[in-house]
Amino acid sequence: MKQWIRSSVTLGLSLLSYSVVAQELPPDQGVRENIDYSKSVAKRPVEAYGATSIRLGAWQLFPGIELAETYDSNIYATEDAEESDFITILKPRAKLQSDWSVHQINLEVGGDFGFYKQFTDENYQDYYASNTNKFEVRRGTNLLTELLYRHAHEPRDSADNIGAAAEPVVYDLLRGGLGVEHRVGVLGLRVDGLVDDIKYENSPRFGGGTIDNSTRDRVVLDGGLRLSYQRVPGNEAYFSARLKDVNYDDPTKYGGPDRDNWGYNLTLGVKKNVSDLWVVGGYLGYAPSFYADDSLTDVTGGKAFVIGGDLLWNPTSLTSVIGNLDRRSEETTESGASALINTSVSLRVEHKLMRTLLLDTRLGFIDGEYDGSSRKDKTYAAGLGLSYFFTRLVSLRAAYDFSERDSSEAGSSYVKHLASLQLRLNY
């Protein structure tokens, strides 16, 4: 494992060194002011003719679809008795966006459908529909609304995956949000609230029987305010204060603990475009959680600190380096644990070999600690991808991804290899 990671790091650093030292910029990309350096290389439009949307009167339609064939060396993410299979994946989506002088309405639908060649019980059908709106009440004041419905499954490598389930665990998420934002000069204020209603379906059990997942059903209430200071677009300092209340429908149904909890989150953050070369952002906060059941440990003290940061470095117009750090606590149903405290770091290098050929490498690490339990997980990830853009709208991508979880809990470790070929059609 260590040798594999060292090889990946060497590959990424070699690519970065090559791009910085040896690469000459094509004439049409040599003028830095003509490029949006707030975006990484992969997110900038490909230099090609063609519309970027379909206009429908005062609306813009952005359709897209992705078809992929993927090989998974360990579809159940198990430590032993690994099973492999080929998966055909289809991802359609469409976004309809208003193009008005005032007000903004966004409607979006999409899906993620997976079809296994041999282990058809692992097939999944995920889909969603969302609506976000911004209505101008008066100059500088907007009313914000959000609606989301999502039907999805838990990946087999999820921390809360139920290994005894003969099929992926399926859940439905219904979200509603309402908020108001107001800006006066360089100062901004946003007040909003969200309600998430999460329901899990029961799962068939290996060997027969049914797993009752209703003990995981919950309603999450989240609300607060955000104060911001912005003198220059792209540069911002902010303070946010939020309250959270999590209510499980029936967590003690089978003698388990009452996982109802509440907490707050106080965060200071900043984002700054240092130059064409650098875009940096970071935040630091304190987010404790307090549980109704005395058998569950409250998340307080050092475990309640949240910290994060984002880095975008563009050493040349052909290369981007993206870094990310994030530490926060999450809900879990792991036996004896009150929360999962994840600390994740990632590094991605994107390099344009040609105008229409993009290479990317990825490294990642997640340290997972279950508060109140002895379980600890360390997950390593690395990947390599190559994308060819036939036009602005059509691209072909080949990718390889490796992941490994080293867990202190027996049977929860795994090694997984993924290889995929993807055809993408995007507006």
N, C-alpha and C positions, 0 to 999 in steps of 0.2 A: 504494500500500500504506500509506504513512504517513498519508495523508489518511483512509483507511478506518479505521485504528486510532484516529486522533484523534477521528473521529466516534463510534466505539464507546465510547471513554473518556468523551466528553461525555455520551453517553446514560446510561452507568452512574452518573456523578456527578450528573446531573440527577435521576435516579430516587432516589438516596440523599438528595439535598438536599430533594426533595419530601417524602419519607417522614419525614424528621427534623423539618422545619419546619412543614409544612402539614397533616399527616395527623392527624385526630382518631381516638382509639381507640373502637371500638364498646363499648357498655356492658359486654357480657359478656366483653370481653378487657382491660378496664382494670385489673383486679387482677393485679399482676405475680406474686404468690405462687402463683396458680393455673396458671401456665404453666411448662413445663420449659424453662428458658433454656439448658440444656446442649446443646440441639438447635436446629438452624436451623429457620426457618419451614417449609421444605419437608418436614422430617422429623417435624414434630409431627402428631398425628392430626387429621383434619378433624372439625369439630364436627357429627356426624351420628349418628343411631341405627344400631344394628347391631352384631353380634358382631365381635370382632377375630380369632377363630380358630374352627375346628371342633373340638369336644371329642370325643375317642374314648377313653372311659374315663379312664385315667391319662395320656393323651397329648393333645397339641394339634397339630392339622394346620393349616399355613399354605399354602394353594395360591395360585397366581397365574398370569396369562397376559397377554402383551402382543402386540398385532397392530399392525404399522406399515407404512405405505407411504412409501418414501424415494426422493427424486431425488438422484442423485450425478452431478455435472458432470464428474468425472474418475475413473472407476472404477479405472484402472490407476495413478493417481497419477504420471503422466508429465509431463515438461517440454513435450513437443511431441506432436502427433497425439492430442489428448485424445478420449476416448470417454465418452459419458454414457449413463445407463440408469436405469430405475425398478426398485426392489428391494422385494419383499414380504418382511417379516421377522416371524417367529413366535418368541416366547420364552416357553415354558411352564416352570413350576418348582413344586416342592412341598417343604415342610420339615415333618418330623415331629419333635416335641420332647417329651421326657418331662416330666411335671409331678409329680415326687416330692419328698418331704421331704429325702431324701439322694440323692446320685448324679444325674447328668444325661447323657442320651444325645440326640444330634442326628443325624438322617438327612436328607440333602437331595439332590434330583436336579433337573436342569434342562437346558434346551437353548436353542440360538440357531441358527435355521434361516433362511437367506437364499436367495431365489429371484429371479433376474434375469429381466427381461422379454425382453431381446434377447440378451445375452451369457451364455448359460446355463452356459458352462464356468466362470463365476465363482461358481456356486451353492456354498453351503457348508452343512455340517451339523455344528455343534458341540454337544457335550453333556458332562455331568459327573455324577458321583455322589460324595458325600462323607459321612464319618462322623466326628464328634468326640465324645469322651466325657470325663466327669469323674467319677471314682470316689473317694468319701471313704474313705481308708484308716483314718484316725483323726481326731479333732477337730483341725482346722487343717492337715491334710495330705491332699493329693489326688493321685491318679494320673491323668495326662492321656494320651490316645491320639488319633491322627489318621490317617485314611486318605482318599486322594483319587485319583480317576481322572478325567482330562480329555482329551477328543479335541477338538482345536481347529485353527484355521488362522491363519496370519500375515496381518494386514491388508496390503493393497498399499502403504500408506504407512508400513509398518514400516521402521526403519533398515536391517535386514538383508534386506529383500525382494529376491528374485531376479527381476530384470526380465525375464529370458529365459524364465521359467516360464509355460506356457500356462494353468495353473490355479493357484489359491492353494496355497501350501506348507502341508502338513498335518503335524501332530505329535501324539504321545500323551505325556501326563505321568502318571506313577504316583508317588505320594508316600506315605511312611509316617513317622509321628512318634510319639515316646514321651517323656514327661516327668513330673517330680514337682514340685509346688509346696507350700511350707510357710509358714505365717504365724504369727508370735508377736507379739501386740500390734500395734505400728506397723510392724514389720519383716516383709518378705516375701522369700522366696528361691524361685527357679524354676530348675531344671536340665532341659534338654531336648535332643533330637537329631532331625534330619530327614534323610531320604534322598529325593532326587528322581531318577527315572530318566526321561530325555527321549529319545524316538525320533522321527526324522523319516521321512516317507514320500518316495519318489522322485517327481519331478514331470515331466510331459510338457513338452517344449521347443517353443517357437514354431518352426515350420518343420520339425518332426520330431525324433525322438530323445528321450532321457530324461536328466534331471538327477539325478545321484546325490547325495542329501542325507545319506548315512550319515556323512560326515565331521563332521557337526554333532551326532551322537548323543553323549550324555554322561551321567554319573552325578555328582550333586552331594551331598556330605556336609556337613552343617552342624550344629554343636552348640555349646552354651555355657551360661552361667548369667546370671541377672538378679537383682540385689539392689535392693529398693525400700523406700522410707520413705513411709508414708501415715498421717497423723494424722486427716485429714478426707476422707471419700469425694469423689472428683473431684480432689483435690490430691495430687500424687505427685512424688517425686524418685527417680531410679533410675540404676543403673550396670549396663551389660551388657558381657560379654566373650564373643566367639564365635570359633570356628575354622571355616574353610571349605576343602574340598578338591574340586577339579573334575577329573574324569578323562574325557577324550574316548575313545571306542571306537577310532577309527582316523583321527586327524586328518591323518596324513602320507600317506594313501592315494594322493593325486595330487600328491605333492611339496610339499604345504603345510607350514606350521610345526606343531610339537607344541604345542598350546594347553593342555595340562595345566597347572594352576596351583593354588596354595594361598595362603591369606592369613588374616588375623585382623581383628577389628573390636572396638575399644574405644570405648564410647559413654557419655556422660553426658547425661541428659535430665531434663526437668521438665514437669509439666502442672499448671495451676492455674485454678480457677474464681475469678477476681478478684471478680466480683459477678454480679448478674443480667445486666449489660451485657456482660461480657467473659469469655471462656474462652481461655486462651493455653497454648501448649505449644511446646517446642523441644528440640533435641538437637544435640550436637557430638561428633564422633568421628574416629578415625583408622583407616582400613581399607586397608592395603597389600595388593597381590597380587604373587606371585612366579611367574614362568613357567619351564617346563622348557626351552624353546627359547631359546637366546641371541639369536636374531634378533628376539624379541619384547621390548619394553621393559617392565620391571617398573613397576607403579603404586606409586610411593613419593613422599615429600616432599609438596609442596603439592597434588599431584594425588590423594593418598590421603585427604585430609580429606573427611569427610562432614558435612553440616550440613542442618538442616531446621527447620521451624517451622509451626505451625498457629495460626490466629487465627479466633475467632468473636466477632463484635460484634453485639449486639442493641440498636440505638439506640431502637427501640420494639418493642412486641409484634407489630407487623406487618412488621418489616424485619429481615433478617439480612445481614451482610457476612462472607464467608468468604474468608480468604487462606491461601495455602500456599506454602512454599518447600522445595525438596528438591534436594540435590546428592549424587550417588553414582556409582560406576563399575559398568558392566554388561558381561556377556559379549557379544562380537561376533565375527563371522567375516569382517569387512571385511578385504580384502587388505592386509597390512602392518601392521595395527593390532592391538594387544594387548587393548585395552578401549575401551569407549565411556563417556566421562565426561559425564553429563547434568546440567545445572543447569536446573531448571524453577521457574517462578513462575506463580501463578494467582490470580485474583480473581473472586469470584462475589457478586452481589447478588440477594437474594430479597425480593420485596415482595408482600404479600397485598393485592390491590386490593379484593377482597370476601372474605367468609368462604369462598367456594368458588372463588375465582379467584386464581391465583398467577402472578406475572410474575418471570422471572429473566433476568439478563444475565451473560455470562461473558467473561473475557479471559485469555489464557494466552501464555506464551513459554517455549521450550526452547532452550537453547544446548548443542549437542552437539559434543564434541571427541573425535576418534579418536586415542588415545595411540599414538605411533609412526607416525602417518600425517599427511599434510598436509590431510586432509579435515576440514572444519568445516561444521556445519549450524546454521542458525537457523530455528526454526519458530514462526510466529505463529498464534494462534487467537482467534476471537471468536464469540459466539453469543447468541441471543435465544430465549426460550421462553415459552409461555403455556399454563398448565394449568387446566382446569376440572374440579372434582370434583362429579359428580352425587350421589354418596354417599361415605361413608368408603371404600367398596370399588371404585367405578367412577370413572374419570377419563379425560379426553380431553386430549391435549397436541399442540400445534403448535410446531415448533422450526426454527430456521435456524442453521447452523454454517458458519463460514468457516475455512479453514486454508491456510497458505502456508509452504513450506519453501524457504529460500534456501541452496543448498549450493555449496561450492567445487568439488565433483566434477561434471564435465560429465554432464548427463542425469539428475541426482538431485534437481533442484528441481521443484516442482509448485505448482499452485494448485487448490484444491478447494472447491466449494460443495455443501452438503447441505441439503435441505429435507425435513421429514418430518411426518407426521400419525400419532399413536399413540393407540390405545385400550388402556387398562390396566384389568385386573381383579385386585385385590390384596386379600388378607387381611392 
